[in-house]
Amino acid sequence: MTRVWLVDRDVDSRNTVTMTYATPDGERAFTRQAALDRLATRDGPTAAVDVEDDRLDPVDDRETVERYAAEAQRVAAENDPEDVL
């Protein structure tokens, strides 16, 4: 298991929230989707989740790796893993 931190979220026209979590180095990421109304009736996304290594995807773009790394490190420094963001 690897701990990954919330680095991005987006809501589309169908009210689906796409949350991207990344490793602190930004090299690997995990994406989760949920309906916006589901998140509103339950706790929202947490600062971090633990994910099986085989569910992590490599991040190929160097600029994205750097952005994910900076955001993962910021979120980790400012939040406990179970904090709802």
Secondary structure, 3 states (H helix, E strand, C coil): CEEEEEEEEEECCCCEEEEEEECCCCCEEEEEEEEHHHHHHCCCCECEEEECHHHCEECCCHHHHHHHHHHHHHHHHHCCCCCEC
